[in-house]
């Protein structure tokens, strides 16, 4: 899907029109609490993908998907009238995975915070392995070094 200025303007308009129609004109009882999150149009303006979210569980999502599929013709007709373009784009409804991704990311962040708290708690009473970690290493004199080599050679 291209990101030209014209296709972006058409996508924004489609998003607004579809959201308004779902709120006012479409009276399908299967249609749950749906929110249109984004719309993308191909560069040739022949197809439009409309992303939506639904409040509720899997049953509500399935019912809303069926309702949107059955209302696709009415929505496409209204979009064509509103846009006034030569070609009315075909509509495709896609369930937006953003809320699930956000929940998964939140749970990962909670886990990271819990692990950080465990590390901080372990660090409170921690002692260094050596007495003075900044102690300068002992320098072996050349006489002691030569004497060590002689004892190994013998």
Secondary structure as the mmCIF struct_conf table of DSSP 4:
data_model
#
loop_
_struct_conf.conf_type_id
_struct_conf.id
_struct_conf.beg_label_comp_id
_struct_conf.beg_label_asym_id
_struct_conf.beg_label_seq_id
_struct_conf.end_label_comp_id
_struct_conf.end_label_asym_id
_struct_conf.end_label_seq_id
HELX_RH_AL_P HELX_RH_AL_P1 UNK A 5 UNK A 24
TURN_TY1_P TURN_TY1_P1 UNK A 25 UNK A 25
TURN_TY1_P TURN_TY1_P2 UNK A 29 UNK A 30
BEND BEND1 UNK A 33 UNK A 33
STRN STRN1 UNK A 34 UNK A 41
TURN_TY1_P TURN_TY1_P3 UNK A 43 UNK A 44
BEND BEND2 UNK A 45 UNK A 46
STRN STRN2 UNK A 47 UNK A 54
BEND BEND3 UNK A 55 UNK A 56
HELX_RH_AL_P HELX_RH_AL_P2 UNK A 58 UNK A 70
TURN_TY1_P TURN_TY1_P4 UNK A 71 UNK A 71
HELX_RH_AL_P HELX_RH_AL_P3 UNK A 72 UNK A 83
BEND BEND4 UNK A 86 UNK A 87
HELX_LH_PP_P HELX_LH_PP_P1 UNK A 88 UNK A 89
STRN STRN3 UNK A 90 UNK A 95
HELX_RH_AL_P HELX_RH_AL_P4 UNK A 98 UNK A 124
TURN_TY1_P TURN_TY1_P5 UNK A 125 UNK A 125
BEND BEND5 UNK A 129 UNK A 131
TURN_TY1_P TURN_TY1_P6 UNK A 133 UNK A 134
HELX_LH_PP_P HELX_LH_PP_P2 UNK A 135 UNK A 141
HELX_RH_AL_P HELX_RH_AL_P5 UNK A 142 UNK A 153
#
